[in-house]
């Protein structure tokens, strides 16, 4: 079980003027390593549940690869894979809940991860998730426009032709330079507004604006560690994407759990928080799975 955070923490940075505003701590590169280590411990404790929650990633990746090869949109394969970094913070909501429960010494199971749907701030989470989705769509459209500007509308004859175009021509080098530069800006924007937003909304039921402002404050106080965190996320996503996206079934849970622990390190505990007992839920069998996602329907029938 994950050990609670002790009082041995870095000094606080920029104390909030408003007593209700979260206090941002200064962290160091060693804290990133510790967050990843704690995330790995969470993953090992509930590996099957985390993989089930994130199996959509490799399935989606394989489907995207098939669509790319079948419909001559090969240039979008890399932008689509890179776009996982934009949507990942929202997709990891259930993983934050699992880490939160383990941190509190509570039972952590797949059903417990579904508690995030009943959070008072779930509407705010959906709002920020929609914003990240819009950012993802804009990124894909931008990537397509960059490719058209470089090579026009004529599709590549196949993977060898596409690789030759990109790696051996001036247009391909221009595409790599501009595409990576623009993609970096999209990733930076997503990181700045969501680095701790979803854990904050889950933990303190913050609104969208407060969560995004707090994330921006975290970046401003810890520019180097957060930049390093962004590089770590990007590198792990690349590693997870290489074997036909199958590695994402491990990478996404690891990053999701680690993000929760990063949040705990960079945001001071709420001094006004009151402990609340965990919700009591009836036991359900696997046959109840589809209906269990919509508990309000059960209440209406009673």
Buried (B, 14 or more C-beta within 10 A) or exposed (E): EBEEEEEEBBEEBEEBEEEEBBBBBBBBEEBBEBBBEBBBBBBEBBEEBBBBBBEBBBBBBEEBBEEBEEEEBBBBBBBBBBBBBBBBBBBBBBBBBBBBBBBEEEEBEBBBBBBBBEBEBBEBBEBBBEBBBEBBEEBBEBBBEBBEEBBEEEBBEEEEEBEEBBEEEEBBEEBBEBBEEBBEEBBBBBBBBBBBBBBBBBBBBBBBEBBBBBBBBBBEBBEEBBEBBBEBBBEBBBEBBEEEBBBBBBBBBBBBBBBBBBBBBBBBEEEEEEEEEEEEEEEEEEEEEEEBEEBEEEEEEE
